[in-house]
Amino acid sequence: MKREAGFSLVEVMVAALLIAIALVPLMQMFPGLLAEDRTDEITMRLGTVAARQMETLVNSLRGNIGGATSGSAACPDLTQCLLVWTITTEASSATQGVGSLVDVSVTACVDANGNGACDGGETQVRHDAKVTSRP
């Protein structure tokens, strides 16, 4: 009688034991990886919100250099998110044909403590730009 090719029960059990021994340390790293992934996702979403606000402000300022002011607002699509933007005039000239230079800063953060400000320990993304008027 011919013996059929295959694995015995003992061989299968030993292979399963070796795989289990290798997977246990890997599974212990999994919660940390999930937490880092969540932080990266929040940072990416904050960056997107800040970039959208920056684009809106820059377009408004290009149309009218005095057309936007500093302010803050809650993010439309992210809970506990706060947008803070500041607009300051860096240089302005009274000379005809010479325009103004404006600094624009947009910060999006997770306002974890709910105080309406982006504090140092909170996850945040900041974008800065300079806009000139077109005389």
C-alpha positions in Angstrom: 0.0 0.0 0.0 1.3 3.5 -0.9 1.5 6.1 1.7 -0.2 9.4 0.9 1.8 12.6 0.9 0.9 15.2 3.5 1.5 16.4 7.0 0.9 14.6 10.2 -1.1 16.1 13.0 2.1 16.5 15.1 3.7 18.5 12.3 0.7 20.8 11.9 0.5 21.4 15.7 4.2 22.3 15.9 3.9 24.7 12.9 0.8 26.3 14.6 2.8 26.7 17.8 5.7 28.4 16.1 3.4 30.8 14.2 1.6 31.6 17.5 5.0 32.3 19.3 6.0 34.7 16.4 2.6 36.5 16.4 2.3 37.3 20.1 5.0 40.0 20.1 3.7 41.5 16.9 0.2 41.7 18.3 1.5 43.6 21.3 2.7 46.4 19.0 -0.7 46.7 17.3 -2.4 49.1 19.8 0.6 51.5 19.5 0.4 51.4 15.7 -3.3 52.2 15.8 -2.7 55.2 18.1 0.0 56.6 15.8 -2.3 56.0 12.8 -5.1 58.0 14.5 -2.7 60.8 15.3 -1.5 60.9 11.7 -5.0 61.0 10.4 -6.0 63.9 12.6 -2.8 65.8 11.6 -3.7 65.2 7.9 -7.2 66.4 8.4 -6.1 69.5 10.3 -3.7 70.3 7.5 -6.4 70.0 4.9 -8.7 72.3 7.0 -5.9 74.9 7.4 -5.0 74.8 3.7 -8.6 75.4 2.7 -8.8 78.4 5.1 -5.5 79.7 3.9 -6.7 79.5 0.3 -9.9 81.3 1.1 -8.0 84.1 2.9 -5.3 84.5 0.2 -8.0 84.7 -2.5 -9.9 87.3 -0.5 -6.8 89.4 0.1 -5.7 89.3 -3.5 -9.1 90.7 -4.5 -9.0 93.4 -1.8 -5.9 93.6 0.5 -8.1 94.9 3.3 -10.9 92.4 2.6 -10.1 89.9 5.4 -9.5 90.3 9.2 -8.1 88.0 11.9 -10.5 85.6 13.5 -11.3 82.1 14.6 -14.0 79.5 13.9 -14.8 75.9 14.6 -13.8 73.5 11.8 -16.8 72.4 9.7 -16.0 68.7 9.5 -13.9 67.8 12.5 -15.0 67.6 16.1 -13.0 69.7 18.7 -11.2 71.4 15.8 -10.5 75.1 16.0 -9.2 77.4 13.2 -7.4 80.5 14.2 -6.1 83.0 11.6 -4.2 86.2 11.9 -3.6 88.8 9.3 -1.1 91.6 9.9 0.3 94.3 7.6 4.0 93.9 7.4 4.7 96.9 5.1 2.5 99.5 3.5 3.5 102.4 1.2 1.9 105.7 0.7 3.7 106.0 -2.6 1.4 105.7 -5.7 1.9 102.4 -7.5 3.5 100.6 -4.5 1.3 98.2 -2.6 1.1 96.5 0.8 2.6 93.4 2.1 0.4 91.3 4.5 1.3 88.3 6.6 -1.3 85.5 6.9 -1.1 82.7 9.5 -3.6 79.9 9.8 -3.5 77.4 12.6 -5.8 74.4 12.9 -5.8 72.5 16.2 -7.7 70.0 18.2 -9.0 72.1 21.1 -9.0 69.2 23.6 -9.6 71.4 26.7 -12.3 73.5 25.0 -10.8 76.9 25.9 -11.1 78.3 22.4 -7.3 78.6 21.8 -4.6 76.4 20.3 -2.4 75.5 23.2 1.1 74.1 23.0 0.3 70.6 24.0 -2.5 70.2 21.5 -2.1 68.6 18.0 -1.9 71.5 15.5 -0.9 72.4 12.0 0.1 75.9 10.9 0.4 77.5 7.5 2.0 80.9 6.8 1.9 83.1 3.7 2.6 86.6 2.5 0.2 88.4 0.2 0.9 91.6 -1.7 -1.6 94.1 -3.0 -1.8 94.8 -6.7 -1.7 98.5 -7.2 
